[in-house]
């Protein structure tokens, strides 16, 4: 089904684009955990400073979750700015060895497996990953929520860089370095 939707009034076109991919993907997976009706979940977001991860952290906080962000040392400041309660630097600690157990482990970059994260899950904990075959589908309700969260300052369009269309190769090369924080936008 196709539908049109107005961008948030105060958002630039770049911000509106950034909100969509990360926001709808994060919402799709987080809503599967019943986060909407279960406040105070313990959520670990692996890849917390990427486009999906930044949205996952802020959306989880909106639903009153306690969030542990897994990121690089370079992403630590952004993870704090997003409201993460705890931060784990993945190059300094093996996440499988963390002593804490989580209700939700969300791999927002597709770099872990359920087997690797099993020790992190509470008895009825859920493992989610963008690395599988499941695709997020946008709904009107999701877009309305994202617009509302952006409008009230709960959700931000975290943009690392904006490239013109004629630099799309450079944009892809930058993304492939694995060092981007938030979103990379191609401006038409």
C-alpha positions as CSV (number, residue, x, y, z in Angstrom):
1,X,0.0,0.0,0.0
2,X,1.3,3.5,-0.9
3,X,0.4,6.6,0.9
4,X,1.8,10.1,1.2
5,X,2.7,11.9,4.4
6,X,3.8,15.4,5.2
7,X,7.2,15.9,6.7
8,X,7.4,17.6,10.1
9,X,6.8,21.3,9.6
10,X,10.1,22.4,11.2
11,X,12.2,19.6,9.6
12,X,14.4,20.3,6.7
13,X,14.2,17.8,3.8
14,X,17.4,16.2,5.0
15,X,16.1,15.8,8.5
16,X,12.9,14.3,7.3
17,X,14.8,11.8,5.2
18,X,17.0,10.9,8.2
19,X,14.0,10.3,10.5
20,X,12.4,7.8,8.1
21,X,14.9,5.1,7.6
22,X,16.3,4.8,11.1
23,X,13.0,5.7,12.8
24,X,10.7,3.3,11.0
25,X,13.2,0.5,11.2
26,X,13.7,1.0,15.0
27,X,10.0,1.3,15.6
28,X,9.2,-1.8,13.6
29,X,11.6,-4.0,15.7
30,X,11.0,-2.3,19.1
31,X,7.2,-2.6,18.7
32,X,7.6,-6.4,18.4
33,X,8.9,-6.4,22.0
34,X,5.7,-4.8,23.3
35,X,7.8,-1.9,24.5
36,X,4.7,0.3,24.1
37,X,3.0,-1.5,27.0
38,X,6.0,-2.5,29.0
39,X,7.8,0.4,30.7
40,X,11.2,0.1,32.3
41,X,12.5,-2.6,30.0
42,X,16.3,-3.1,30.1
43,X,17.3,-2.6,26.4
44,X,20.8,-3.1,24.9
45,X,21.3,-1.4,21.5
46,X,24.3,-2.7,19.6
47,X,25.3,-0.1,17.0
48,X,23.7,2.7,19.0
49,X,25.2,5.5,17.0
50,X,24.2,4.4,13.5
51,X,21.0,5.5,11.8
52,X,18.8,2.8,13.2
53,X,20.6,2.7,16.6
54,X,20.3,6.4,17.3
55,X,16.5,6.2,16.7
56,X,16.3,3.0,18.7
57,X,18.0,4.6,21.7
58,X,15.7,7.7,21.6
59,X,12.5,5.7,21.0
60,X,13.4,3.3,23.8
61,X,13.9,6.2,26.1
62,X,10.5,7.6,25.0
63,X,8.9,4.4,26.2
64,X,10.7,4.6,29.6
65,X,13.3,1.9,28.9
66,X,16.7,1.8,30.5
67,X,19.1,1.8,27.6
68,X,22.7,0.4,27.4
69,X,24.3,1.7,24.2
70,X,27.1,-0.4,22.5
71,X,29.3,1.8,20.4
72,X,32.8,2.9,19.5
73,X,34.8,5.3,21.7
74,X,34.2,7.9,18.9
75,X,30.4,7.4,19.3
76,X,30.4,7.8,23.1
77,X,29.5,11.5,23.2
78,X,26.6,10.9,20.8
79,X,25.4,7.9,22.8
80,X,25.3,10.1,25.9
81,X,23.6,12.9,24.1
82,X,20.9,10.5,23.0
83,X,20.1,9.7,26.6
84,X,21.8,6.3,27.0
85,X,21.9,5.2,30.7
86,X,25.0,3.1,30.2
87,X,27.6,2.9,27.5
88,X,29.7,-0.1,26.5
89,X,32.7,0.5,24.2
90,X,32.7,-2.6,22.0
91,X,36.5,-2.4,21.3
92,X,37.2,-2.4,25.0
93,X,34.7,-5.0,26.3
94,X,33.3,-8.2,25.0
95,X,29.6,-7.7,25.2
96,X,29.0,-11.5,25.7
97,X,30.9,-11.1,29.0
98,X,28.7,-8.3,30.4
99,X,27.3,-9.3,33.8
100,X,23.9,-7.7,33.2
101,X,20.8,-9.4,31.6
102,X,18.5,-7.5,29.3
103,X,14.8,-7.8,28.3
104,X,15.8,-6.8,24.8
105,X,19.0,-7.0,22.8
106,X,18.6,-5.1,19.6
107,X,21.4,-5.4,17.0
108,X,20.8,-2.2,15.0
109,X,23.7,-3.0,12.5
110,X,23.4,-6.7,11.9
111,X,26.8,-7.7,13.3
112,X,25.8,-10.2,16.1
113,X,23.9,-13.4,16.3
114,X,21.4,-14.7,18.8
115,X,23.9,-17.3,19.9
116,X,26.5,-14.6,20.6
117,X,24.0,-12.6,22.7
118,X,22.2,-15.5,24.5
119,X,24.1,-14.8,27.7
120,X,22.8,-11.2,27.7
121,X,19.1,-12.1,27.7
122,X,16.8,-12.5,30.6
123,X,14.8,-15.7,30.7
124,X,12.1,-14.3,28.5
125,X,14.4,-11.8,26.8
126,X,14.1,-11.0,23.1
127,X,16.9,-10.8,20.5
128,X,16.3,-8.6,17.5
129,X,18.5,-7.8,14.5
130,X,18.4,-5.9,11.3
131,X,20.7,-8.5,9.9
132,X,18.0,-11.0,9.1
133,X,15.6,-11.3,6.3
134,X,12.9,-9.3,8.0
135,X,12.1,-5.9,6.5
136,X,10.5,-3.0,8.3
137,X,7.4,-1.7,6.6
138,X,6.2,1.9,7.3
139,X,2.8,2.4,8.6
140,X,0.8,5.6,8.8
141,X,0.8,5.3,12.7
142,X,4.6,5.0,12.8
143,X,5.1,8.1,10.6
144,X,2.7,10.0,12.8
145,X,4.6,9.0,15.9
146,X,7.9,9.9,14.4
147,X,6.6,13.3,13.4
148,X,5.2,13.9,16.8
149,X,8.5,12.8,18.5
150,X,10.5,15.1,16.3
151,X,8.2,18.0,16.9
152,X,8.5,17.7,20.7
153,X,12.2,17.2,20.6
154,X,12.2,13.5,21.7
155,X,13.6,12.2,18.4
156,X,16.4,13.9,16.5
157,X,17.5,13.6,12.9
158,X,21.1,12.7,13.6
159,X,22.9,13.5,10.5
160,X,26.6,12.9,10.1
161,X,27.2,14.2,6.6
162,X,25.2,15.4,3.6
163,X,26.5,14.7,0.1
164,X,25.3,16.0,-3.3
165,X,24.1,13.4,-5.7
166,X,27.3,13.7,-7.8
167,X,29.3,12.5,-4.8
168,X,27.3,9.4,-4.2
169,X,30.3,7.1,-4.6
170,X,32.2,9.1,-1.9
171,X,29.1,8.9,0.3
172,X,29.0,5.1,0.0
173,X,32.8,4.9,0.6
174,X,32.3,6.9,3.8
175,X,29.5,4.7,5.0
176,X,31.6,1.6,4.3
177,X,34.3,2.8,6.6
178,X,31.9,2.0,9.5
179,X,32.7,5.4,11.1
180,X,29.6,7.3,10.4
181,X,27.5,8.5,13.3
182,X,23.7,8.8,12.6
183,X,22.7,9.2,9.0
184,X,24.4,10.0,5.7
185,X,22.1,11.9,3.4
186,X,22.3,12.3,-0.4
187,X,20.9,15.7,-1.5
188,X,19.1,15.8,-4.8
